[in-house]
Amino acid sequence: MQAALFNAGPGAGPSYSVLVASDAIGMGLNLNIRRVVFATMHKFDGQQLRPLTPTEVKQIAGRAGRFGSDHAAGYVTCLSESDLPLLRQSLATASEEVTGACLLPRYEQLEAFARSMPAGLPFHKLLSAFADSAQLSPPYFLADMANMVALARALLAFASLFVEQQRVTPDCMALPLQTPPASQAEMKAAEELFRVYDLYLWLAGRVGHGVFRGRKQVQRQRAQVAALIDQALREMGGAAGSSTQQQYDEMLGLDPAAAAAGSSWGKRGRYSGQSNSSGRSSSLSSSEDEAEVACGLR
């Protein structure tokens, strides 16, 4: 929606001249854009705060001045002058050879797989079984389907409640987090919980408030989870920042004292909207009951 409004241009209804986006715009969006400005050249990848890779930089920067847009040339820069060395080096670096590609199953493949499984198998269990048994030949590998499984389980829970009660309430979902996630497993759980809350609100907006009750409550819970994830990312970034910044400066041949004076490493970044963990248990488990808690359901 935001990309469409940005591309609409003046005279075509509501239009915008500035688009604020995450690095997701590097995933193939065609934007009628002249200049890309990096707010930061670093990202948290689920494990650590790190510099963007040359490939990531080129994918994002390449949105500017694309063939077929209104702009014959594209421009790219950074908000912080201290990030410019990494930007220049990334654009000058030869692109890495692609050695693998991740795939997700098409609907037809899941349908064919379902015919080989016991009748009536819930869809989230079908997805899990597919992920466990799928075998791909190099250079392909199966993408992580954990979020798909979590959302499929949530949809089943919502549908079951509607059949029984003709309404769905927030009571079916796990309570929000009380403390920031402190490990990769807890962060993954928190991201899945955020997605379940997001799904609930998406359905509430389309099916109606009479069916999905407590919309404001879920909005508050989602905001609480997002704030705790944001806090965790900032703390993780701050803890990793000092040693990683030194390695980064050495890689670019920067003077450590000068770099330290202008660096904001480990102090940037904000959670943009993916999260899961239960309020009752922040660790993941292989049991069915605890797995439902981990994906944001009670």
N, C-alpha and C positions, 0 to 999 in steps of 0.2 A: 504494500500500500504506500509506504513512505517513498520507495523508489519510483513508483508510478506517478505520485504527486510531484516529485522532483523533476522527472522527465517530461511532465506535461507542458511546462513552459507557460509564459504569459499568454492570456487570451483563451485558455482552455479550462477555465474554472480556477479553483484554488491551486496555487503553484508556489514553489519555494526555490530560493536561490542558494540555500545552504542545506546540506544533508549531513547530519551527525550519525555516524555508524560505527559498528564494531568491525573487527577484521573479517567478518562474514562477507563484506562486499567484495573481497578477493575471490569468492567462490563462484565466479562466472556471471555476476550481475552486469548487464549492459546499461551503463549510465551515461546520460548526455552531460558529461562533466568536463570542465576545463582544467581544474586544479585539485590535487589531493594534498591535504595538510595532515601530517602525522601528529597527533597529540602526544604520542609516546612511541618509542621504537622498541618497547619491551612488552612482554605478555606473560601471564601466568598460564602454564600449560597443564595444570593439574598436579604437578609435582614441584615445580620451581618457577621463579620469575627469571626469565631469560631474554636475551635479545631476539628480535625477529630474525628469522633466517633470510638469506638472500632471495630464496624462492618466494617466501611470504611477502617480503617487501615488494618484489616485482609484481606479484599478483595484485596487490592493493594499489600500488602506484600506477599499474597498467590500466586502471579504470579511467584515467584522464586521457582525453584526446583519442579515444578508440575509433577505429575505422567505422565510418557510417554515422558518427555523431556530428554535431554542429561545429566541432572544433578540430581544426586541421592539426593542431599540436597540443600536447598535454604538458602540464607542469606539476612538479612535486616538491614539497619542502616540509619542514618540521616547525612546530611551535617553539621548541627549545633549540637554541643554537648548539648545545652540547650533543644533540642527537644527529647533527648533520654529518659528522665523519662516518658513522655507521650507515647512514642513508647512501652517501656517495660510494662507499666501499661495496655495499650490497648491489647497487645498480651496475657497478663495474665488474662484479664477479660473474664468471661464466655459469650458466644454469646447470644444475646437477642433472645427471641422467636419471630418468624415471625407471626404477627397478621393480616396482610393484604397484598394484591398484586394489583398493578394497571394493567389495561388492555387497549389495543387499539383495535378497530374493525378490523376484517379481511375484505378483499376485498369482499368476498361473503356476509358478513353481510351488508356492505354498499350497495351492489347491491340489496339485498332484501329490504332494507330500502328505496332505491330510487324508487322502484316500488310502494310504498305507498304514494309517494309525487307527487306534480304536475309535469307534463312532462316539460322538459326543464329547470328545476331548476339548476342554476349554482352549480358547485361542492363545492365551498367554503360555499355556503348557505346550501347545503346538509349536509356538515360536521358540521356546526353550529347547524342545526336542530337535527342531531343525538346526539350531545353532550348535548343538552338541554333536550332531551326526554329519553335518555338511563337510564335504571334502573338496577343496579347490586345488587345481594345479597351478604351480608357479607360472607367472608372477602375481597371481591373484590371491587374495585372502578375504575372509569374511569380516565385515565390519561388526563392531560391538553392537549387539542387539539388546543390551540390558534396558535401555530406556524404552524401547518398543515393548518389551515384556512388561515393564512396570505400568505403562499406559494401557496396555491390553487388559491387565489385571484390574486396573481401576475402572475401565469401561464396563467390565463384567460386574463388578461390585455395584456400580451406579445403576446398571440395567436391572440387576436383581432387586435392589431396593425399590425401584420404580414399579416393578411388577407386583411386589408385595404391598407397598404402601401408597402408590401413586404419587410419590414425592421422594426427593433425595435431599438429605441434610448433611451438614459438615461432620456430624457425629461418626460417619463411616470412615473418616480419614484420621490419620495419626495427628497427634498434637504437634504444634511447631516446636522447633529446637529451642532450648533454653540457654545453651552455651555454643560458642563457635565451634565448628568442626576442627578437630586437632590432628587428623590424619587423612591420607588419600581415600581410605575406605569410608570414613565419615563424610568427607567432602562429596564423594560419589553418591552416598545415601542422601545427603542434603539436596543435591541437585535433582535427584529423582522425586523427592518430596515436593520441591518447587514445581516440577512439571505436573505432578498430580493436582496440586492447587490450581495451576494454570489451566489444566484441562477442565476442571470443575467450573471455573469462571467462564471459559470459552463456551461450554455447554449451557451455562446459565444465561449467557447473552443470546443464545440462539434458540434454545428450547423454551425458555421463559422462566421468570422468577417464581411462578406458581409451582413449578416442578422442582427446580434446584433452589432450595431455600438457603438463607443465611449468606447471601453474596458478600455483604459488607464484612462479616466475620472472616470469611475465607480471604478476602482482600487484605485484612489486617494480618492474618496468619502468613500469607505469602510474603507480605512486606517484612514481617519479622524474620522469616527464614532468609530472605535476600539480604537483610542488614547483617545477620550473623555470618553469612557467607562472605559478604564484603569485608567484614572485620577480620575474618580468618585469612582472606587473601592478603590484606594489608599486613597482618602480623607475619605471615609466611614470607612475604616479600621483604619486609624489614629485616627478618632474621637472616635471609639469604643474601641480602643486598651488598653487604660490605665486601665479602670475599669474591662474589661474582662480579661486582663492579671493577675490582682490581684486575681480574682476569680479562674483562672486557677492555679496560684501558690499555693493558699490555698488548692485547691483540691489535689494537689500532695504533699503538706507538704513542699514546698520549702521555703528557707529563702528569704523574699522579696528583701533585698538589693542585695543578690547574683544573684537572678533571674533577677533583673533589669539591672545588669551589663552585663549580657550575652544575654538578650532578644532582639529579633528584631520583636516582635509582632506588627502587624499593618503596617509593612513597606515592607512586601513581597507580592507576588502575581501579576499576570499579566493576563489581559483578553485574553482568548484563542480562542475566535471566535464565539460569538453569540450575536446579538444585534438588537433593533428596536425602532424608534421614528421618527416622521417627523420633518423636519427642520421648517415647518410652525407652528406646534403645538406639544408640548411635552407632552400634557395630553391626556388621552384616553377618548373616547366618545362612546355612544351607537348608535349614528346616523350613517347611512350608509356612508355618505360622509366623516365624520370625522374618521370613522373606517378605510376607505381606506387610509386616510392620515397616520393614526397610523401604518398601516402595511407596509408603505413604498411606497405607490402608490399615484399618483396625480389624 
